[in-house]
Amino acid sequence: MLTILTVTFPFFALVFAGYLAARRGWLPLAAIPGLNVFVLYFALPCMLFRFGASTPVAQLFNPAVALLYALSAVCMLCLGTGLLRRGGHNWNDSAFGTMAVAFPNTGYMGLPLLLNLFGPAAVGTAIVTILVDVFFTSSVCIAISRLDHAEEHGVRSAGLQALKSVLSIPLTWGIGLGALFSANAWALPAMLNNTVGLLAAAAPPVALFTIGAVLVRPAQAQNSHWWQLRTGGTDVLLTLVKLLVHPALAGALAWVLIQAGLPLGMDAVATVVLVAALPSASNTALLAERFGADSARITRVILLTTALAFPSFSAWVSFFKT
């Protein structure tokens, strides 16, 4: 267990450093969007491009892994939406609350963590889960969020808006270009390859630091009490669903699919379960704010899942390493 903590601790320490820097005012809040732009539009696409270009296409688009993760995503979407709708929340708040429990922080945190824990073999599987989350999970959540205005704009309009949002995400372009280079055995010129390499190397530390900075609650969140019996109970419930139910569900579905004859190796299963055990994606709060949902709640859930993921994620890693 100490060996596992030696690997996982620095990642969570960088998240805490970013949180502390923003909380203490050492990093101006106005600088956080700039960090996000650097990570989202430059560093992470370059890192995903390099992973994609060096990974066989069969691993990048493994249908067995995609089916397993997509099924777990469907279950989480149903569970999250059902819980929040029964709690009296509108479709918009329910959709982004569901995204917080169904969409893990694979790009910013998961890829570098899994690479250090399991090596390059886990990267291909993790990229498959990113594609499912970007093209399916986020699309469904955005479409659901528009159901409050379905009579005004129509369900088709909601779906088109979701698709437009997904296609604008630069991570998908990085993966796609990497897959194209892998399939054709292309290589970048040395100078361009070195430039991409520098940006890719910056992705893990800057992304982790940015996660922590983003977790400093926005102004509208500070106007509400951090802890109330009703809202706090919902936050804790969503946190437990994300950190415990999501990975357990992915593991149970993997067992069912293996029994049904699906070719799933244990390394792929371990990677999918660990992806599900990651904290909520930090960009969920930004999307919630953009679409007028309760970003304060989403920020609290992201903060709770990120803080509690250190022991819970390490425990899941220990389960697969022993």
C-alpha positions in Angstrom: 0.0 0.0 0.0 2.9 2.4 0.8 4.2 1.8 -2.8 0.8 2.8 -4.2 0.6 5.9 -2.0 4.1 6.9 -3.2 2.7 7.0 -6.8 -0.7 8.6 -6.0 0.3 11.1 -3.3 2.2 13.5 -5.6 -0.8 13.8 -8.0 -3.2 14.8 -5.2 -0.5 17.0 -3.6 -0.4 19.0 -6.8 -4.2 19.4 -6.8 -3.9 20.6 -3.2 -1.1 23.0 -4.1 -3.4 24.6 -6.8 -6.3 24.8 -4.4 -4.1 26.5 -1.7 -2.6 28.9 -4.2 -6.0 30.1 -5.4 -7.5 30.0 -1.9 -4.7 32.1 -0.4 -4.8 34.6 -3.3 -1.3 33.7 -4.5 -2.8 32.7 -7.8 -5.4 35.4 -8.9 -8.8 33.9 -9.7 -8.6 35.9 -13.0 -5.7 33.7 -14.0 -7.5 30.4 -13.7 -9.3 30.6 -17.1 -5.9 31.2 -18.7 -4.6 28.0 -17.1 -7.7 26.2 -18.3 -7.1 27.4 -21.8 -3.5 26.3 -21.8 -4.4 22.8 -20.5 -7.5 22.3 -22.6 -6.4 23.7 -25.9 -2.6 23.1 -25.9 -1.1 20.7 -23.4 -3.7 18.0 -23.1 -4.4 17.7 -26.9 -0.7 17.4 -27.4 -0.5 14.7 -24.7 -3.4 12.8 -26.2 -2.0 13.1 -29.7 1.3 11.5 -28.6 -0.6 8.7 -26.8 -2.8 8.2 -29.8 0.0 8.2 -32.3 2.0 5.6 -30.3 -0.9 3.3 -29.5 -2.2 0.7 -31.9 -5.5 1.7 -33.4 -7.1 -1.6 -32.2 -6.4 -0.5 -28.6 -7.7 3.1 -29.2 -11.1 1.8 -30.5 -11.5 -1.4 -28.5 -15.2 -2.2 -28.9 -15.3 -4.5 -25.8 -14.0 -1.7 -23.6 -16.3 0.8 -25.2 -19.3 -1.4 -24.6 -18.4 -2.0 -20.9 -17.8 1.7 -20.2 -20.9 2.8 -22.2 -23.1 0.4 -20.2 -21.7 1.7 -16.9 -22.3 5.3 -18.2 -25.9 4.5 -19.0 -26.5 3.0 -15.6 -24.9 6.1 -13.9 -27.0 8.5 -16.1 -30.2 6.7 -15.0 -29.1 6.5 -11.4 -28.0 10.2 -11.1 -31.0 11.6 -13.0 -33.4 9.5 -11.0 -32.0 10.5 -7.7 -31.9 14.2 -8.5 -35.3 14.3 -10.1 -36.9 12.5 -7.1 -35.2 15.2 -5.0 -37.3 17.9 -6.8 -34.5 19.3 -9.0 -35.2 20.6 -12.5 -33.8 18.9 -15.6 -30.9 21.4 -15.9 -29.6 20.9 -12.4 -30.3 17.2 -12.6 -28.4 16.8 -15.8 -25.2 18.5 -14.5 -25.5 16.8 -11.1 -25.6 13.6 -13.1 -22.6 14.6 -15.1 -20.7 15.1 -11.9 -21.2 11.5 -10.9 -20.9 9.9 -14.4 -18.0 11.9 -15.9 -14.7 11.2 -14.2 -11.6 13.4 -14.4 -9.8 11.1 -16.8 -8.1 13.7 -19.0 -6.6 16.0 -16.3 -5.9 13.3 -13.7 -6.6 9.8 -14.9 -4.2 9.5 -17.8 -1.0 10.6 -15.9 -2.1 8.5 -12.9 -2.8 5.3 -14.8 0.4 5.8 -16.9 2.5 5.9 -13.7 0.6 3.0 -12.1 0.2 0.6 -15.1 2.4 1.9 -17.8 1.5 2.7 -21.5 -0.8 -0.4 -21.8 -3.5 1.4 -19.7 -3.4 4.5 -21.9 -5.3 3.0 -24.8 -8.1 1.8 -22.6 -8.3 5.1 -20.8 -8.6 6.9 -24.2 -11.6 4.7 -25.1 -13.3 5.8 -21.9 -12.6 9.5 -22.7 -14.2 9.0 -26.2 -17.3 7.5 -24.6 -17.6 10.3 -22.0 -17.0 13.0 -24.6 -19.3 11.7 -27.3 -21.9 9.9 -25.2 -22.0 10.9 -21.5 -21.6 14.6 -21.9 -23.9 14.7 -25.0 -26.7 13.0 -23.1 -26.3 15.2 -20.1 -26.3 18.4 -22.2 -29.4 17.2 -24.1 -31.2 16.3 -20.8 -30.3 19.8 -19.4 -32.3 21.3 -22.3 -35.5 19.4 -21.5 -36.7 22.2 -19.2 -37.1 24.2 -22.5 -38.1 21.3 -24.7 -41.5 22.8 -25.6 -39.8 26.1 -26.5 -36.9 24.8 -28.5 -37.6 21.2 -29.2 -35.7 18.0 -28.3 -34.0 18.0 -31.7 -32.5 21.4 -31.0 -31.3 20.1 -27.6 -29.6 17.2 -29.4 -27.9 19.5 -32.0 -26.7 21.8 -29.3 -25.2 18.8 -27.4 -23.5 17.6 -30.5 -22.1 21.0 -31.3 -20.7 21.3 -27.8 -19.0 17.9 -28.1 -17.4 18.6 -31.4 -15.9 21.8 -30.1 -13.9 20.0 -27.5 -10.2 20.0 -28.6 -9.4 16.7 -26.8 -11.3 14.8 -29.4 -9.2 16.4 -32.1 -6.0 15.4 -30.4 -7.1 11.8 -30.1 -8.4 11.7 -33.7 -5.2 13.1 -35.1 -3.1 10.7 -33.0 -5.2 7.8 -34.3 -4.7 9.0 -37.9 -0.9 9.1 -37.4 -1.0 5.7 -35.7 -3.0 4.1 -38.5 -0.7 5.4 -41.2 2.5 5.1 -39.3 3.2 8.8 -39.8 5.7 10.8 -37.8 6.0 14.5 -37.1 9.1 16.4 -38.2 11.7 16.5 -35.4 11.3 20.1 -34.6 7.5 19.9 -34.4 7.6 16.7 -32.5 9.9 18.3 -29.9 7.5 21.2 -29.5 4.5 18.9 -29.1 6.6 16.9 -26.6 7.2 20.0 -24.5 3.5 20.8 -24.4 2.6 17.2 -23.6 5.1 17.1 -20.7 3.5 20.2 -19.2 0.0 18.7 -19.3 0.1 16.5 -16.1 1.5 19.0 -13.6 -0.3 22.1 -14.9 -3.6 20.1 -15.3 -3.4 18.9 -11.7 -2.6 22.3 -10.4 -5.4 23.8 -12.4 -7.9 21.2 -10.9 -7.1 22.5 -7.5 -7.4 26.2 -8.5 -10.8 25.5 -10.2 -12.0 23.9 -6.9 -11.9 27.3 -5.2 -15.6 28.0 -5.2 -17.0 30.7 -7.6 -18.5 33.9 -6.2 -22.1 32.6 -6.5 -21.2 29.5 -4.5 -19.9 31.7 -1.6 -23.3 33.3 -1.2 -24.8 30.1 0.0 -23.9 28.1 3.1 -21.3 25.4 2.5 -23.3 22.9 4.5 -27.0 22.6 4.9 -28.8 19.4 6.0 -30.7 19.0 2.8 -28.1 20.2 0.2 -25.2 18.7 2.2 -26.9 15.4 2.3 -27.4 15.4 -1.5 -23.7 16.4 -2.0 -22.5 13.6 0.1 -24.8 11.1 -1.7 -23.6 12.2 -5.1 -20.0 11.9 -3.8 -20.5 8.4 -2.6 -22.2 7.4 -5.8 -19.2 8.7 -7.8 -16.4 7.2 -5.7 -18.0 3.9 -4.7 -21.0 3.0 -6.8 -19.5 4.0 -10.2 -16.4 1.7 -9.9 -18.3 -1.1 -8.2 -20.9 -1.0 -11.0 -18.2 -1.0 -13.7 -16.6 -4.0 -12.1 -19.9 -5.9 -11.8 -20.7 -5.2 -15.5 -17.3 -6.4 -16.5 -17.9 -9.7 -14.7 -21.3 -10.1 -16.5 -19.8 -9.3 -19.9 -16.9 -11.7 -19.4 -19.3 -14.5 -18.4 -21.2 -13.7 -21.6 -18.0 -14.3 -23.6 -16.8 -10.7 -24.3 -13.0 -10.6 -24.8 -12.1 -8.4 -21.8 -8.7 -8.8 -20.3 -8.1 -8.1 -16.6 -5.8 -5.2 -17.3 -8.6 -3.5 -19.3 -11.1 -4.2 -16.6 -8.8 -2.8 -13.9 -8.3 0.4 -16.0 -12.0 0.9 -16.6 -12.8 0.4 -12.9 -10.0 2.8 -11.9 -11.3 5.4 -14.4 -14.7 5.1 -12.8 -13.1 5.6 -9.4 -11.6 8.9 -10.3 -13.2 12.1 -8.9 -15.7 14.2 -10.9 -14.3 16.1 -13.9 -13.5 19.7 -13.0 -14.9 21.1 -16.2 -18.4 20.0 -15.2 -18.7 23.1 -13.0 -17.7 25.3 -15.9 -20.3 23.7 -18.1 -22.9 23.9 -15.4 -22.2 27.7 -15.0 -22.3 28.1 -18.8 -25.7 26.5 -19.1 -27.2 28.2 -16.0 -27.3 25.2 -13.7 -26.4 25.0 -10.0 -22.6 25.3 -10.4 -22.2 25.8 -6.6 -23.4 22.3 -5.9 -21.3 20.9 -8.7 -18.2 22.6 -7.3 -18.9 21.2 -3.9 -19.3 17.7 -5.3 -16.0 18.0 -7.3 -14.2 19.3 -4.2 -15.5 16.4 -2.1 -14.8 13.7 -4.6 -11.3 15.1 -5.3 -10.5 15.2 -1.5 -11.9 11.8 -0.8 -10.5 10.2 -3.9 -7.0 10.0 -2.4 -7.9 7.2 0.0 -10.7 5.7 -2.1 -8.7 5.6 -5.4 -5.6 4.3 -3.6 -7.8 1.5 -2.1 -9.1 0.5 -5.5 -5.5 0.5 -6.9 -4.5 -1.7 -4.0 -7.4 -4.1 -4.8 -6.1 -4.7 -8.3 -2.4 -4.7 -7.4 -2.7 -7.4 -4.7 
